[in-house]
Amino acid sequence: MTGGPKEYRKHAVRCAELAIAARTPQFRATFLALSKNWERLAIQLEDAFAQLAESEDLGSKVQKTVNEGRQLREK
């Protein structure tokens, strides 16, 4: 599955629109469930991106500290 949170939210909106237009309660329930799932996926992907960014930031801080330690030992 490709795309990002913005695209997933577009899918969620489209499914919600289809739910409104649905002719049967079963279709309505199905499209509402799909809409909620797309929204949940968007949130999960945003969380994953945030965790990745945080991890990369922490990694660069650790590397900077290691480099500073090496410089101090070389003096």
KAWO-V891443 format. One record per residue. N is the residue number from 1. RES is the residue in one letter. PHI is phi in radians with two decimals (* if undefined). Layout:
n={N/N}
res={RES/RES}
phi={PHI/PHI}
//
This chain:
n={1/2/3/4/5/6/7/8/9/10/11/12/13/14/15/16/17/18/19/20/21/22/23/24/25/26/27/28/29/30/31/32/33/34/35/36/37/38/39/40/41/42/43/44/45/46/47/48/49/50/51/52/53/54/55/56/57/58/59/60/61/62/63/64/65/66/67/68/69/70/71/72/73/74/75}
res={M/T/G/G/P/K/E/Y/R/K/H/A/V/R/C/A/E/L/A/I/A/A/R/T/P/Q/F/R/A/T/F/L/A/L/S/K/N/W/E/R/L/A/I/Q/L/E/D/A/F/A/Q/L/A/E/S/E/D/L/G/S/K/V/Q/K/T/V/N/E/G/R/Q/L/R/E/K}
phi={*/-1.89/1.96/-2.23/-0.96/-1.11/-1.14/-1.11/-1.19/-1.11/-1.09/-1.08/-1.11/-1.08/-1.12/-1.13/-1.11/-1.13/-1.12/-1.10/-1.50/-1.07/-1.58/-2.22/-1.05/-1.15/-1.12/-1.03/-1.12/-1.12/-1.18/-1.13/-1.12/-1.10/-1.05/-1.11/-1.16/-1.09/-1.11/-1.08/-1.09/-1.07/-1.14/-1.10/-1.18/-1.07/-1.09/-1.11/-1.08/-1.13/-1.13/-1.11/-1.09/-1.12/-1.13/-1.13/-1.12/-1.10/-1.06/-1.20/-1.17/-1.11/-1.07/-1.08/-1.12/-1.08/-1.09/-1.13/-1.10/-1.10/-1.11/-1.15/-1.20/-1.29/-1.37}
//
